[in-house]
């Protein structure tokens, strides 16, 4: 492509709304953390966040970026609960749970539990108070490790250590998680989600921890 085929946008000084539209359109697809928390009274909250990823492997750690509410700048219930209790559970959103996950993004009042309003079945966790969403095939219990304020203060990164994995036998063979059987959904820009689609195989160029994709170089298959 030639220089005249690009639109230049200076990132310095962009307002929050314009920056959001650009970054969520460019950084795709994004995995979705469907986070369950409890408040100090034990009320269970569930909400999805697509600014999320793993950030460490020893020990395993996840980071979830939670912004303040767009309207009034107030802290979201999930963030408030994590700060109050130091615990949360990341449930992997899948094609089968996409509609319920999407509906849980609605701004329910703090005194209303999304899991009760949406009729979500729960399972108890082992090490943390927040329960797990039963319909998801992968659930990760987390304890808060660090809180990092970002930028102008609209966004805060919550980093948690994964203290327990719960893996369905449908997706876990005792050694590896089969992403194709999990059928996760990802977030795109605007009102759009994506599934895995075509799986592309390339041999690993470096030996990662655990030898994933290295010792047994077998391409994954998407079940039909």
Secondary structure, DSSP 8 states (H G I E B T S, - for coil): --GGGS-----TT--HHHHHHHHHHHS-SEE-EEEEEE-TT--EEEEEESSEEEEEETTEEEEEEEE--TTT----HHHHHHHHHSEEEEEE-BTTTHHHHHHTTS---TTS-HHHHHT--EE--SSSSS-EETT-SEEEEEEEEEEEEETTTTEEEEEEEEEEEEE-TTTB-SS-B-HHHHTB-EE-STT-EE---S------SS--GGGTTTSS--------
